[in-house]
């Protein structure tokens, strides 16, 4: 289970409050809650910077996120990942390479998606080459038909997963529902896992203590944010008790006799 640290608004965003110390303090609180609750990894997002640019964020955002990552590395030993919204994979890789964290999330690695930021085109060729230039051992987890977006044309999920892995060279794929807090269907998860083969598949939205026991049977991991917040409210900080309950429910489901435990088989997630 990878828990998400939603950063408070960063410099240059519309809701920036002018106090980076408050941003770092909230991130410290959430990372500590995830570690205490038994999460297996953390991903840091500039979630509250909406509305997002569709590609490059301001350099101040990169600087702020780098400072946050460096601070969190002093507090927790969990693997850390970066997602620079909406789709600034280049900045995410730069932060990851300079801070030696484990992975990045890329919302659109291949294909073309219509979003509230406009049309976003995948740039796998540029992203993979940039990773090579940096000499960084950073894994790329890529969304397939990402949430809050509509693909151009009518791509088949099986083919989209195959393209993301075989042509986009993603190290893992993420499947979400249509929006934040909405889970993908069980049928879609099973189809994505069949298409992915040995490549890890993660749930990217909607996993909760109520459904994770069923969902985790079809995939290799979950990325969780909304359901871990106090009272389940997205603007609230993470509740370590909710983290613990979700992790325990997931682990119990994986240890039932008819389910082969798969959690922790992928070094890029659990370190």
C-alpha positions as CSV (number, residue, x, y, z in Angstrom):
1,X,0.0,0.0,0.0
2,X,1.4,3.3,-1.1
3,X,-0.1,6.3,0.8
4,X,-0.3,9.7,-0.8
5,X,0.9,12.9,0.9
6,X,-1.1,15.7,-0.6
7,X,1.0,18.8,-0.2
8,X,-0.7,22.1,0.8
9,X,-0.7,24.8,-1.9
10,X,2.9,25.5,-3.1
11,X,4.4,28.8,-4.3
12,X,2.8,30.3,-7.4
13,X,-0.4,28.2,-7.0
14,X,-3.7,30.2,-6.7
15,X,-4.1,29.1,-3.0
16,X,-0.5,29.6,-1.9
17,X,-0.5,31.0,1.7
18,X,3.1,32.2,1.7
19,X,4.3,29.9,4.4
20,X,6.5,26.9,3.2
21,X,7.1,25.9,6.8
22,X,3.4,25.1,7.2
23,X,3.5,23.0,4.0
24,X,6.5,21.0,5.3
25,X,4.9,20.6,8.8
26,X,1.7,19.1,7.2
27,X,3.8,16.8,5.0
28,X,5.8,15.6,8.1
29,X,2.5,14.9,9.9
30,X,1.1,12.9,7.0
31,X,4.3,10.9,6.3
32,X,4.6,10.0,9.9
33,X,1.0,8.9,10.0
34,X,1.5,6.7,7.0
35,X,4.6,5.1,8.5
36,X,2.9,4.6,11.9
37,X,-0.1,3.0,10.2
38,X,2.0,0.4,8.3
39,X,2.1,1.8,4.8
40,X,4.7,0.3,2.5
41,X,5.5,3.5,0.6
42,X,4.7,7.1,0.1
43,X,4.0,9.2,-2.9
44,X,4.2,13.0,-2.7
45,X,1.8,15.1,-4.8
46,X,1.3,18.8,-5.3
47,X,-2.5,18.0,-5.1
48,X,-3.7,21.3,-3.7
49,X,-2.0,23.4,-6.5
50,X,-5.2,23.1,-8.7
51,X,-5.8,24.3,-11.3
52,X,-2.7,22.7,-12.7
53,X,-0.7,23.5,-15.8
54,X,-0.8,20.6,-18.2
55,X,3.0,20.2,-18.6
56,X,5.7,22.2,-16.9
57,X,5.3,23.6,-13.4
58,X,7.0,26.7,-12.1
59,X,10.6,26.2,-10.8
60,X,9.4,27.3,-7.4
61,X,7.2,24.2,-7.2
62,X,10.1,22.0,-8.0
63,X,12.2,23.7,-5.4
64,X,9.5,23.4,-2.7
65,X,8.8,19.7,-3.5
66,X,12.6,18.9,-3.3
67,X,12.8,20.5,0.1
68,X,9.8,18.5,1.3
69,X,11.3,15.2,0.0
70,X,14.6,15.9,1.7
71,X,12.8,16.6,5.0
72,X,10.6,13.5,4.8
73,X,13.6,11.3,4.1
74,X,15.0,12.3,7.5
75,X,11.7,11.2,9.2
76,X,10.7,7.9,7.5
77,X,12.5,5.0,6.0
78,X,9.7,4.1,3.5
79,X,10.3,4.2,-0.2
80,X,9.2,7.6,-1.6
81,X,7.8,8.6,-5.0
82,X,6.9,11.8,-6.7
83,X,4.0,12.9,-8.8
84,X,4.1,16.5,-10.2
85,X,0.7,17.3,-11.4
86,X,-0.7,17.5,-13.9
87,X,1.9,15.7,-16.0
88,X,5.3,17.2,-15.4
89,X,7.3,13.9,-15.5
90,X,10.5,15.7,-16.3
91,X,10.4,17.7,-13.1
92,X,9.4,14.6,-11.1
93,X,12.4,12.7,-12.5
94,X,14.7,15.6,-11.7
95,X,13.5,15.7,-8.1
96,X,13.7,12.0,-7.8
97,X,17.2,11.8,-9.2
98,X,18.5,14.6,-7.0
99,X,17.0,13.2,-3.8
100,X,17.5,9.5,-4.6
101,X,13.9,8.4,-4.2
102,X,12.4,5.3,-5.7
103,X,9.8,6.1,-8.3
104,X,7.7,8.7,-10.1
105,X,4.0,8.6,-11.2
106,X,3.2,9.8,-14.7
107,X,-0.4,10.4,-15.5
108,X,-0.1,10.4,-19.2
109,X,3.0,8.5,-20.5
110,X,1.5,7.4,-23.8
111,X,-1.5,8.3,-25.9
112,X,-3.6,11.5,-25.9
113,X,-6.1,12.5,-23.2
114,X,-8.6,15.3,-23.1
115,X,-8.5,16.9,-19.6
116,X,-9.5,20.1,-17.9
117,X,-6.1,21.3,-18.7
118,X,-6.6,20.7,-22.4
119,X,-5.2,17.9,-24.5
120,X,-2.2,16.1,-22.9
121,X,0.0,14.0,-25.1
122,X,2.2,11.3,-23.7
123,X,5.9,11.9,-24.2
124,X,7.4,8.6,-23.3
125,X,10.3,9.1,-25.7
126,X,11.4,12.3,-24.0
127,X,10.8,11.0,-20.5
128,X,12.8,7.8,-20.9
129,X,15.7,9.6,-22.6
130,X,15.8,12.1,-19.8
131,X,15.9,9.4,-17.2
132,X,18.8,7.9,-19.0
133,X,20.6,11.3,-19.2
134,X,20.2,11.7,-15.4
135,X,21.6,8.2,-14.8
136,X,18.8,7.7,-12.3
137,X,17.6,4.4,-11.0
138,X,14.0,5.7,-10.8
139,X,11.0,3.5,-11.6
140,X,8.2,4.9,-13.7
141,X,4.6,4.0,-12.7
142,X,2.3,5.1,-15.4
143,X,-1.5,5.6,-15.4
144,X,-3.5,3.9,-18.1
145,X,-6.5,5.9,-19.2
146,X,-6.0,8.2,-16.3
147,X,-8.8,9.6,-14.1
148,X,-10.3,13.1,-14.7
149,X,-9.6,12.6,-18.4
150,X,-11.1,11.1,-21.6
151,X,-9.0,9.4,-24.2
152,X,-9.2,10.5,-27.8
153,X,-10.8,7.7,-29.9
154,X,-12.0,4.5,-28.2
155,X,-8.9,2.6,-27.1
156,X,-9.3,-0.9,-25.7
157,X,-8.0,-1.2,-22.1
158,X,-6.0,-4.4,-22.9
159,X,-4.2,-2.7,-25.8
160,X,-3.7,0.5,-23.8
161,X,-2.0,-1.4,-21.0
162,X,0.2,-3.3,-23.5
163,X,1.2,-0.1,-25.2
164,X,2.1,1.6,-21.9
165,X,4.4,-1.3,-21.0
166,X,5.8,-2.5,-24.3
167,X,6.0,0.9,-26.2
168,X,6.1,3.3,-23.3
169,X,8.5,1.1,-21.2
170,X,6.6,1.8,-17.9
171,X,7.9,-0.2,-14.9
172,X,4.4,-0.5,-13.5
173,X,0.9,0.6,-14.5
174,X,-1.9,2.3,-12.5
175,X,-5.6,1.9,-13.1
176,X,-8.1,4.3,-11.6
177,X,-11.8,5.0,-11.6
178,X,-13.2,8.1,-13.5
179,X,-12.3,10.5,-10.6
180,X,-10.5,10.9,-7.3
181,X,-12.1,8.5,-4.8
182,X,-13.7,6.3,-7.4
183,X,-12.4,2.8,-7.8
184,X,-11.9,1.0,-11.1
185,X,-14.2,-2.0,-11.8
186,X,-13.1,-5.5,-10.8
187,X,-13.4,-6.5,-14.5
188,X,-11.1,-3.7,-15.6
189,X,-8.5,-4.6,-13.0
190,X,-8.5,-8.3,-14.0
191,X,-8.2,-7.3,-17.7
192,X,-5.3,-4.9,-16.9
193,X,-3.5,-7.6,-14.9
194,X,-3.9,-10.1,-17.8
195,X,-2.5,-7.5,-20.2
196,X,0.4,-6.5,-17.9
197,X,1.8,-10.0,-17.4
198,X,4.7,-9.7,-15.0
199,X,4.6,-5.9,-14.8
200,X,3.0,-4.7,-11.5
201,X,-0.5,-3.2,-11.6
202,X,-1.7,-0.8,-9.0
203,X,-5.1,0.7,-8.1
204,X,-4.8,4.4,-8.4
205,X,-8.0,5.6,-6.8
206,X,-11.0,4.6,-4.7
207,X,-9.5,1.9,-2.6
208,X,-10.9,1.9,1.0
209,X,-11.2,-0.4,3.9
210,X,-14.6,-1.5,2.6
211,X,-13.4,-2.7,-0.8
212,X,-9.7,-3.4,-0.6
213,X,-10.1,-7.0,0.4
214,X,-11.8,-7.7,-2.9
215,X,-9.8,-5.4,-5.1
216,X,-6.3,-6.4,-3.9
217,X,-6.9,-10.0,-5.2
218,X,-6.6,-8.8,-8.8
219,X,-3.6,-6.5,-8.6
220,X,-0.2,-6.0,-7.0
221,X,-0.8,-3.0,-4.9
222,X,-2.9,0.1,-4.1
223,X,-2.2,3.8,-4.1
224,X,-4.5,5.4,-1.5
225,X,-5.3,9.0,-0.4
226,X,-8.9,10.0,0.2
227,X,-10.0,7.1,2.3
228,X,-7.1,7.6,4.7
229,X,-8.0,11.2,5.6
230,X,-9.8,12.0,8.8
231,X,-13.5,11.5,8.4
232,X,-12.8,10.6,4.8
233,X,-12.6,14.3,3.8
234,X,-10.0,15.1,1.2
235,X,-8.9,18.4,2.8
236,X,-8.2,16.7,6.2
237,X,-4.8,15.2,7.2
238,X,-4.1,11.5,7.2
239,X,-5.4,9.4,10.1
240,X,-2.9,6.7,11.1
241,X,-5.8,4.5,12.5
242,X,-7.4,4.5,9.0
243,X,-4.0,3.6,7.5
244,X,-3.6,0.7,9.9
245,X,-7.2,-0.6,9.3
246,X,-6.7,-0.6,5.6
247,X,-3.3,-2.3,5.7
248,X,-4.6,-4.9,8.0
249,X,-7.7,-5.6,6.0
250,X,-5.6,-5.9,2.8
251,X,-3.0,-8.2,4.4
252,X,-5.7,-10.5,5.9
253,X,-7.3,-10.8,2.4
254,X,-4.0,-11.7,0.9
255,X,-3.3,-14.4,3.5
256,X,-6.6,-16.3,3.0
257,X,-5.9,-19.9,1.7
258,X,-7.2,-19.4,-1.8
259,X,-5.2,-16.2,-2.5
260,X,-1.5,-16.3,-3.3
261,X,0.2,-13.4,-1.3
262,X,1.8,-11.0,-3.8
263,X,2.4,-7.9,-1.6
264,X,6.0,-7.0,-1.4
265,X,7.2,-9.1,-4.3
266,X,8.3,-6.0,-6.3
267,X,11.4,-4.3,-4.9
268,X,10.6,-1.0,-6.5
269,X,7.7,-0.6,-4.1
270,X,8.9,-2.0,-0.8
271,X,12.6,-1.1,-1.1
